[in-house]
Amino acid sequence: RVDMATDGDSGLAMARASEFDALVVDRMLPEKDGLTLVKEYREAGGKTPTLFLSALGDVQNRVQGLKVGADDYLAKPFAPAELAARVEA
């Protein structure tokens, strides 16, 4: 099952309210950007494995995403098989 939030505020609320096997987060979300979402989730004790999926794929952006608490970072465009493998890992 896949649940989807259309903005960062609702995504953070969903992540806090339910148990998920993984969170796949875009960096460029309305309301609350993905970096803030993951940072606040981790600061609140969230432990679910988290992967950024973003068009912002240069080294600086990837490092920034990992430093706020993401476990992995995949730049767009991406191969669906690679995303599935990373989520399953």
Buried (B, 14 or more C-beta within 10 A) or exposed (E): EEEEBEBBBBBBBBBEEEEBEBBBBBBEBEBBBBBBBBBBBBEEEBEBBBBBBBEBBEEEBBEBBBEBBBBBBBBEEEEEEEBEEBBEE
